[in-house]
Amino acid sequence: MNEKNKVEIRNHNLTSEKIYYMKKTKYLITIILFLIAQISIFAQSKVAHIDTQKLISEMPEVIAAQKQLEQLEKTYSTEIENTYKEFQTKAQTYSADAANQTDVTNQARQKELETMQQNINQYRETAAQDLQKKQMEMMKPLYDKAREAIEKVAAAQGFDYVLDSSTGGSVIMAKGKDLMTDVKSELGF
């Protein structure tokens, strides 16, 4: 090979290497730009989290409300137990004395016991419903108070999203773009 051919081969190899490195550099720059774009998208939204179940369970008002509910439940339980004991006492007395009574008296006593048992069951259901209603009345304002406090703190600290980190949690506050209208339009309604 002559000197000219060697120079041409070397120049060709250098050009091939330059092209290879330029492609590599272009590829790396593309990846870096893509990563920067992703980071800037995430940096635009500030996200925080809170375990709302823990927060609510530690609120003094919630603890006081739970004690009131427990006291009311205890009162209902005591009344139901006392009524049931009275029912059992009558049932035992009537059973022991049934042989000495007429059929009419025994039937009247049986009907009385059935009515007592129905009343006990009805009172038990009413008590459970009353407890549930009372719990909702007492706890809803406290849940709302906790939510308002979370939103206030999040807004003051500039958070766009607050995620509930308790089991089964969800987004509490979202100031980012809501896609609901666009998605509904896309779906045709």
Secondary structure, DSSP 8 states (H G I E B T S, - for coil): --HHHHHHHHHHHHHHHHHHHHHHHHHHHHHHHHHHHHHHHHHHS-EEEE-HHHHHHH-HHHHHHHHHHHHHHHHHHHHHHHHHHHHHHHHHHHHHHGGGS-HHHHHHHHHHHHHHHHHHHHHHHHHHHHHHHHHHHHHHHHHHHHHHHHHHHHHHTT-SEEEE-STT--EEEE-S---HHHHHHHHT-
